[in-house]
Structures are given as C-alpha cells and as structure tokens.
C-alpha cells in the first residue's frame, strides 16, 4: 500500500463561490471523489489527474450533476 501523500489544493466552490482549501491524497494516482463544501454543504465532485511520477497535474471541482 502506498503511503499517503497529501497535497494542498486551493479552488472555489462551484455552487457558492467560496474559497476552499482541500487536502488531496496523490499517492493513489488520478481519482474522482465527492466532498461537501464547508460553507454551503453542497456535494462537490473533485477530479484529480496525477502523472506516473506522482505529480499532481490538474484538479477540477464541479457540481455533482455536471
């Protein structure tokens, strides 16, 4: 099992526009997961793209229905 490698990501909530800071585990490679906004509690789909070297290439925050 890979040791967790957390990376801080700053973005905005796609629902309420609040600034968010998320801890993303990049040790498992690219992934998609849902986390609630800390401000408006709406479910945000978070998509991360990680390269084979374990570097975070991109992060997308989108509405669950998108």
C-alpha positions, 0 to 999 in steps of 0.5 A: 500500500502506498503511503499517503501523500497529501497535497494542498489544493486551493479552488472555489466552490462551484455552487457558492463561490467560496474559497476552499482549501482541500487536502488531496491524497496523490499517492493513489494516482488520478481519482474522482471523489465527492466532498461537501463544501464547508460553507454551503454543504453542497456535494462537490465532485473533485477530479484529480489527474496525477502523472506516473511520477506522482505529480499532481497535474490538474484538479477540477471541482464541479457540481455533482450533476455536471 
